[in-house]
Amino acid sequence: MLTIEFELLTGRYVAQQVNDRAAVEWPPHPARFFSALVASSGHVSRRVDSHRDVLQALENLPAPHIIASNITDRSGARTVNSVFVPVNDTDLVAGRWQQLSERLTSLKGKKAESALAARDAALTAVGEPSGSDLKAAAQLLPAHRPRKERTFPSFSPDVPRFWFCWPEANLSATQLPALRALLDGVTALGHSSSQVRCAVVEKPHEHALLERFVPRFGSGVSIRWVAPGQLERLDSEFERHQGEKPRVLPSWPVSYGIEQPVERALARSHFEHDGWIVLEFPTARHQGRIQGSRAVDVAKALHGALAANASQPAPEIITGRSDGKPTTREHLALFPLPDVGHSHAHGGLMGIGIVFPRSATENERLQVIDALGEFLRSDRPLTLPRGAVVRAKHSEFPESRALHEKTWAGPARRWATVTPVALDRHPGDLSKPQGLAEAAKLVGDACERIGLPRPRGVELSLNPFLAGSHPVRDFDVFPREPGRLRKLRVHALLEFAEPVVGPISVGAGRFVGLGLFRPLHGGES
């Protein structure tokens, strides 16, 4: 088996679709990779036999399997905007200065003194530049060059790596070192800003978000690969365009489709992992952000709006109460969704997810949808304590990754809190081993309460484990109502023996924004 790993060093892939220059190509087409290898071999003074041998071996292989994230959901595509940039291939004064170039070429081999004299004679023969010449020459400067419309579509996958895999390929003892040498020379794939590191590896990483795209006749998704003779075709094309004239990458279209994984019975929480209703906060980008530390305020404001706009008396699925007492059934959960978990995370709330329990009936779902519709039609904002307001709009296809169900659902073995867990009872002094052990036990109990197995590892802290999350001290006491016993809150890092499916929200405040976890993949922390 031959497997080549690509790491996107900037976290994004920049390349235009061959049939739509305003759309991004994802997953990357392996024909681009073959051309990058040929270009790498051209960086040396001459192509050595071992380079040609391995390139010809590759072009005779079938199309590879492509392992990457976001192949089906494509949630990493960036909105494409047109930009106008100075053109670099302007030939504004070619005629006049070509004459000068030809005269100066004849000076080769002459002494410096005679060369200078000949240059002056050549300039005299060409003559003084006219006004139009000067105007044309000024346009060579970037500030005066004509602008051309360009687009730079890019894709930021959840996993910034992908793999090309040939399950049946076996390279010889001389071909493999030659391939590694060529890979060392590949610095970009697609646009020059799409920088990569690539290397031969034993196998792709195991990752819950990865999908395998395989050649499949009649699937309808066309991916470009190469055919025998591709090296000669590229060499012939280069002789024509010399890297300057327009050209089209020679390629061979191959139909691809997703390889369906073998289903495994994974433990699932009581909450639905899909079918969320997501409300986006437009103010999160432009007018100041409501921080994640106010998650409970936002959730309770929306809860009140849904209860007020539902058919009266408000249904149990919304209120969580039956005959005036707390219901024994799982009910609606409201998950405020902050921007966390990456190096530039700001911790602001991008929106809120309305999440049903898996046990919800069709009638209960309709009751919630009707109440939400009434609230949205009223065009009223959510009013928070201390005078803050936030407007919410229904977003069927949100751009922010924080608003995608898949970001919160896993499956994954490791999970970290976005908002702290409100423990169901007081564990004692957390500065002592007994209190810390009791708190970890309470978190494990809370996981079992929502249908998950007990985690094999629980790490607790008063500070967050995720970039952008807030420490416990930033959150108001919970519950805030007078006369109610305050809950101790902790951030938690969970590790399960096997991957589990979320979303995970545990503890006393799990229905109103506390105890929400985010899955961790790979090296995230």
Protein Blocks (a to p, Z undefined) as FASTA:
>chain_A
ZZdddddfkopacdddfklmkbccddddfklmmmmmmmmmmmpmbdcfklmmmmmmmmmp
ccdddddehklnommbccddddddddfkbcfklmmmmmmmmmmmmmgoiafklmmmmmmm
mmmmnopadfklmmmmmmmpmklpccddddddddddfblcdcdddfkbccdfklmmmmmm
mmmmpmbghjfklccdddddfbdcddfkbccddddehklpacddddehklmmmmmmmmmn
nomagcddddddddddddddddddddddfbdfehiacdddfklmmnopadfklmmmmmmm
mmmmmmmmmccdddfklnopaehiacfbdcddddddddehiaklghiafbdcddddfkbc
fklmmmmmmmmmmmmmnopacddehhiacdddddfbafblklgmklmnopafbdcdfbdc
ddfbdebjfkbmklmmmmmmmmmmmmmmnopacdfbdcddfbdfbehiacfklpccddfb
ehiacddddddddddfbdcdddddedjklmnopaiacddehjbZZ
